[in-house]
Protein backbone atom coordinates (compact mmCIF):
# COMPACT_ATOMS: atom_id res chain seq x y z
CA UNK A 1 0.00 0.00 0.00
CA UNK A 2 2.90 2.35 0.60
CA UNK A 3 4.09 2.37 -3.02
CA UNK A 4 0.61 3.00 -4.41
CA UNK A 5 0.02 5.85 -1.97
CA UNK A 6 3.36 7.41 -2.83
CA UNK A 7 2.67 7.08 -6.57
CA UNK A 8 -0.73 8.72 -6.14
CA UNK A 9 0.76 11.62 -4.21
CA UNK A 10 3.49 12.06 -6.81
CA UNK A 11 0.94 12.07 -9.66
CA UNK A 12 -1.24 14.55 -7.79
CA UNK A 13 1.75 16.85 -7.37
CA UNK A 14 2.57 16.65 -11.07
CA UNK A 15 -1.05 17.34 -12.08
CA UNK A 16 -1.24 20.26 -9.66
CA UNK A 17 1.91 21.81 -11.14
CA UNK A 18 0.66 21.30 -14.68
CA UNK A 19 -2.71 22.84 -13.81
CA UNK A 20 -1.09 25.89 -12.21
CA UNK A 21 1.19 26.38 -15.22
CA UNK A 22 -1.79 26.13 -17.57
CA UNK A 23 -3.94 28.55 -15.55
CA UNK A 24 -1.25 31.22 -15.01
CA UNK A 25 -1.77 32.96 -18.42
CA UNK A 26 -5.52 32.97 -17.78
CA UNK A 27 -5.05 34.86 -14.52
CA UNK A 28 -2.97 37.47 -16.32
CA UNK A 29 -5.71 37.94 -18.92
CA UNK A 30 -8.35 38.24 -16.23
CA UNK A 31 -6.33 40.88 -14.42
CA UNK A 32 -5.88 42.88 -17.64
CA UNK A 33 -9.59 42.60 -18.46
CA UNK A 34 -10.48 43.82 -14.97
CA UNK A 35 -8.11 46.76 -15.34
CA UNK A 36 -9.59 47.70 -18.73
CA UNK A 37 -13.08 47.40 -17.27
CA UNK A 38 -12.19 49.87 -14.52
CA UNK A 39 -10.61 52.26 -17.03
CA UNK A 40 -13.70 52.05 -19.24
CA UNK A 41 -16.17 52.68 -16.43
CA UNK A 42 -14.04 55.45 -14.98
CA UNK A 43 -14.05 57.29 -18.30
CA UNK A 44 -10.73 58.89 -17.42
CA UNK A 45 -8.86 57.67 -20.47
CA UNK A 46 -8.95 58.65 -24.11
CA UNK A 47 -9.25 54.98 -25.03
CA UNK A 48 -12.62 54.59 -23.32
CA UNK A 49 -14.69 54.63 -26.55
CA UNK A 50 -12.27 52.19 -28.16
CA UNK A 51 -12.55 49.84 -25.17
CA UNK A 52 -16.33 49.98 -25.28
CA UNK A 53 -16.44 49.19 -29.01
CA UNK A 54 -13.82 46.45 -28.63
CA UNK A 55 -15.83 44.83 -25.84
CA UNK A 56 -18.93 44.89 -27.99
CA UNK A 57 -17.10 43.39 -30.97
CA UNK A 58 -15.53 40.66 -28.84
CA UNK A 59 -18.97 39.83 -27.51
CA UNK A 60 -20.70 39.74 -30.90
CA UNK A 61 -18.07 37.99 -33.04
CA UNK A 62 -18.47 34.54 -31.41
CA UNK A 63 -22.24 34.80 -31.71
CA UNK A 64 -21.89 35.68 -35.39
CA UNK A 65 -19.50 32.79 -36.00
CA UNK A 66 -21.82 30.28 -34.34
CA UNK A 67 -24.79 31.55 -36.35
CA UNK A 68 -22.75 31.45 -39.58
CA UNK A 69 -21.65 27.90 -38.83
CA UNK A 70 -25.22 26.81 -38.18
CA UNK A 71 -26.40 28.44 -41.40
CA UNK A 72 -23.67 26.78 -43.44
CA UNK A 73 -24.42 23.42 -41.80
CA UNK A 74 -28.11 23.80 -42.60
CA UNK A 75 -27.31 24.72 -46.21
CA UNK A 76 -25.03 21.70 -46.50
CA UNK A 77 -27.62 19.32 -45.04
CA UNK A 78 -30.45 20.65 -47.22
CA UNK A 79 -28.46 20.86 -50.46
N, C-alpha and C positions, 0 to 999 in steps of 0.2 A: 504494500500500500504506500510505502514511502516514496518509491520511484514515480508512481503515477501521480501522487500529490505534487511532487516537485516538478514534474513535467507540466502539469496543469498550471501551476503558478508561473512557470517560465513562459508558457504560451500566453497566459493572461498579460504578463508584463510586456511581451512583444506586441500583442494586439493593442494594448493601451498606448504604447509609444507610437505605433503606426497611426492610430486614430488621432492622437494629438498632433502629429505631423501633418495629417491630412486636413485637420480642422483649422490649423493656424492661419492659412491664407483667408479662410472664411471670416475669422474674427477681425482681420485687418480690413476686409471689405465692409463688414458691418460697422466698424468704427468710423470709416470714411463716409459711409452712407448717413450715419447719425450726425456727423459733423456737417455734411452738406444740407441735411434736413434743418438743422439749427440755423445755418446761414440763410437758407431760403426763407424760413419763417421769421427770422429777425429782420430781413429786408435791408440789412446794412451793407450789402455788397452790390457791386455793379453786375455781378453774374447772376443775380436772383432771377431775372426773367429767363435766362438760359437754363438755369437749374429746373425751373418749373416746367419748361417745354421739354427738356430732356427726360424728366420724370414721367411726363405724360407719354412721350414716345416710347420709353422703355416699358411702360405699362401696356400700351396698345399693340406694339409689334408682336409679342407672342400670341395675343388673341387673333390678330390678323393672320399669322402663319398657321395657326390651328384651323381657322376657318378656311383658308386657302387649301390646306391639305385635305380637309373634309370634302370640299367642292371638287378637287381633282380626283379624289377617291370615288366620289359619287359618279363623276363623268366617266371614269374608267370602268366602273361596274355596270353602268347603263349602256355604254357604247361598245 
